[in-house]
Amino acid sequence: MQELLYVTTGSPLFKNAHAIQVLFTCKHLSKFFDITIVYPLTFTLIKKRKELKKTYKEANIKLRFIPTTSLGMLFKNNIFFILDRFLFSCFVFLYLLIKRNKYKVIFSRDPIVLFTLIPFRLFTKIKMIFEIHTLEYFFYK
């Protein structure tokens, strides 16, 4: 089966609808792909990694954490949130360079992540899927 990398910038904790939606989307996609979800590793998640990996493993989904900064949470500023996402995206780019031929598809709902990964897409045969929910939000903000 082909491998799909689901890149998300949210939290894997099931305290919010986003994490639940990601899990259920990946459960359904796992009928067609071997799924790996990549979440940013923040300070608040360090102690919870093993428990979260176990939960996702029960759903037949691999869970990876890639370190990032938490400047947005620290300074409560949109510029820092965007910087956090960009840095996380750069680390995902490096992760993909290491796992060069492993994944055939990258799936994300975050435009910053996919924009950052476009150069990787240009030099590989990897497919990128961008799930859009609020495109008008970017134009009318």
TORDOZA-572136 format. One line per 5 residues: number of its first residue (from 1); their letters; for each residue x, y, z of C-alpha. Coordinates in steps of 0.5 Angstrom, whole numbers, plus 500, padded with zeros to 3 digits. Layout:
N
NUM) A) X,Y,Z; ...
//
This chain:
141
1) MQELL) 500,500,500; 502,507,499; 504,512,504; 501,518,506; 504,524,510
6) YVTTG) 498,528,514; 502,534,516; 498,538,521; 499,544,525; 494,543,531
11) SPLFK) 494,539,537; 494,532,537; 490,532,544; 483,530,544; 480,537,547
16) NAHAI) 479,540,541; 475,538,534; 481,539,530; 484,533,533; 478,529,533
21) QVLFT) 477,531,525; 484,529,524; 484,522,527; 477,520,523; 480,523,517
26) CKHLS) 486,519,517; 482,513,519; 478,513,513; 484,514,509; 487,508,512
31) KFFDI) 483,504,507; 487,506,502; 494,509,505; 499,507,510; 498,514,514
36) TIVYP) 503,517,518; 501,524,522; 506,529,523; 504,534,529; 509,540,532
41) LTFTL) 512,538,538; 511,543,543; 513,543,550; 506,542,553; 506,535,549
46) IKKRK) 513,532,551; 510,528,557; 504,526,553; 508,523,547; 508,516,549
51) ELKKT) 500,516,551; 498,519,544; 502,515,540; 499,509,543; 492,512,542
56) YKEAN) 494,513,534; 497,506,534; 490,503,536; 487,506,530; 493,503,525
61) IKLRF) 496,510,524; 503,512,526; 504,519,529; 511,523,529; 512,529,532
66) IPTTS) 517,534,529; 520,540,534; 518,547,533; 518,553,537; 512,556,541
71) LGMLF) 513,563,540; 506,564,538; 503,562,544; 509,565,548; 508,572,545
76) KNNIF) 501,571,543; 502,575,536; 500,573,529; 507,574,526; 510,569,531
81) FILDR) 504,564,530; 506,564,522; 513,564,524; 512,558,528; 508,554,522
86) FLFSC) 514,556,517; 519,553,522; 515,547,523; 514,547,515; 522,547,514
91) FVFLY) 523,542,519; 518,537,516; 521,539,509; 528,536,512; 524,530,515
96) LLIKR) 522,529,508; 529,529,505; 531,524,510; 525,520,508; 526,522,501
101) NKYKV) 522,516,497; 518,513,503; 511,518,502; 507,518,496; 502,523,498
106) IFSRD) 502,529,503; 496,532,505; 495,538,509; 490,543,511; 495,549,512
111) PIVLF) 497,553,507; 504,555,510; 506,548,510; 504,546,503; 507,553,500
116) TLIPF) 513,551,504; 514,544,501; 513,546,494; 520,546,492; 520,539,495
121) RLFTK) 514,537,490; 518,540,484; 524,535,485; 520,529,487; 514,525,484
126) IKMIF) 510,526,491; 503,528,490; 500,534,495; 493,535,497; 491,541,500
131) EIHTL) 484,541,504; 481,547,504; 475,550,508; 475,557,509; 479,560,503
136) EYFFY) 475,566,503; 478,567,510; 485,569,506; 482,574,502; 477,578,506
141) K) 482,578,512
//
